[in-house]
Amino acid sequence: MLLWIWERKRATLQLDQFRILAMYYRTVSIFWIFPFAYSFHYELATYTQDGWVVQPVTKEQVAELEQSVEDSSVLHLNIWQRWGLFILIGVVMSIPVMMGIYFSVMY
């Protein structure tokens, strides 16, 4: 039995003591090992004297805001976190293709 997981995750980046940049995204994975991340959404939370004000931001604004921070890698998923499920599917699908090529050459 395969264990499928659908999640909504968040990564946050502290820009300064009054601003936080948050990235929300959804993932689908098998056994927590082979994820696929999609549906990225960014928000900027700013602390004011009335509380937190949250506003959506575009990818272009995110790129500008990231320049003010030294280590902004928390908002960038690696290739396995982003495409792991499709890498697994590609490997599994390539096995029969390789076997077909091998047997067509050998016989």
C-alpha positions in Angstrom: 0.0 0.0 0.0 1.4 3.4 -0.9 1.0 6.2 1.5 0.0 9.4 -0.3 0.3 12.7 1.6 -1.2 16.1 0.6 0.1 19.0 2.7 0.3 22.7 2.8 3.7 24.0 4.0 5.2 27.3 4.9 8.7 28.7 4.9 9.4 32.1 6.5 12.3 34.5 6.1 12.9 37.3 8.7 13.7 40.4 6.8 14.1 42.6 9.9 12.6 42.8 13.3 9.3 44.2 11.9 8.9 42.3 8.6 8.5 38.6 7.8 8.3 37.1 4.3 6.3 33.9 4.1 6.1 31.4 1.3 3.1 29.0 1.3 3.0 26.0 -1.0 1.3 22.7 -1.4 3.0 19.3 -1.7 2.0 15.8 -2.7 4.3 13.0 -1.7 4.7 9.2 -1.4 6.1 8.0 1.9 7.4 11.5 2.7 10.3 10.7 0.4 9.1 11.6 -3.0 7.5 15.1 -2.9 6.2 17.4 -5.5 5.7 21.1 -4.6 3.3 23.4 -6.4 1.0 26.4 -5.9 3.4 28.9 -4.5 2.0 32.0 -2.7 4.0 34.7 -1.0 2.9 37.1 1.8 4.7 39.9 3.6 3.8 40.3 7.3 4.6 43.7 8.8 4.3 44.4 12.5 2.6 47.7 13.4 1.4 49.2 16.6 -2.1 47.8 15.7 -0.8 44.3 15.2 0.4 42.3 12.2 -0.6 43.5 8.7 -0.4 40.8 6.0 -0.3 41.5 2.3 0.3 39.3 -0.7 3.4 40.0 -2.8 4.5 39.0 -6.3 7.6 37.1 -7.2 9.2 40.3 -8.5 8.6 41.9 -5.1 10.0 38.8 -3.4 13.2 39.0 -5.4 13.6 42.7 -4.3 12.9 41.9 -0.6 15.4 38.9 -0.7 18.2 41.3 -1.6 18.1 42.9 1.8 18.9 39.5 3.5 22.2 37.7 3.4 20.9 34.1 3.5 17.5 33.8 1.6 17.9 30.2 0.7 15.0 29.2 3.0 12.6 30.3 0.3 14.2 28.2 -2.4 13.3 24.5 -2.5 16.0 22.2 -3.8 15.3 20.0 -6.9 14.3 17.0 -4.8 11.8 18.9 -2.7 10.3 20.4 -5.9 10.3 17.5 -8.3 11.1 14.3 -6.3 7.8 12.6 -7.3 8.5 13.1 -11.0 12.1 12.0 -10.7 10.8 8.7 -9.2 8.2 8.3 -12.0 10.9 8.9 -14.6 13.2 6.3 -13.1 10.4 3.7 -12.8 9.2 4.4 -16.4 12.8 4.2 -17.8 13.4 0.6 -16.5 10.9 -1.1 -18.9 12.2 1.1 -21.8 15.8 0.1 -21.1 14.8 -3.5 -20.8 13.0 -3.3 -24.1 16.0 -1.7 -25.8 18.3 -4.3 -24.2 16.2 -7.3 -25.3 15.6 -5.9 -28.8 19.3 -5.6 -29.3 20.2 -9.0 -27.8 17.6 -11.1 -29.7 
